[in-house]
Amino acid sequence: MPQLDTSTWFVTILSMVITLFIMFQLKISKHYYYHKPELSVHTLQKHTTPWENKWTKIYLPHLLPLQ
């Protein structure tokens, strides 16, 4: 039974790792990273709604008393 020739494994694995590294670098370099957002001066309008001042409960239909 012949022995397995492993003399080319190092070159194969090394070239695969280098190729993967280059591909990932190219893929990552195409991403656009947003800059830190600048603080913008906007006047926020406060909307008053009836449920802001009190806690409200949502009743599910199966929790309602039987009629």
Stockholm file with secondary structure:
# STOCKHOLM 1.0

chainA/1-67         MPQLDTSTWFVTILSMVITLFIMFQLKISKHYYYHKPELSVHTLQKHTTPWENKWTKIYLPHLLPLQ
#=GR chainA/1-67 SS CCCCCCTTHHHHHHHHHHHHHHHHHHHHHTCCCCCCCCCCCCCCCCCCCTTSSSCCCCCCGGGSCCC
#=GC SS_cons        CCCCCCTTHHHHHHHHHHHHHHHHHHHHHTCCCCCCCCCCCCCCCCCCCTTSSSCCCCCCGGGSCCC
//
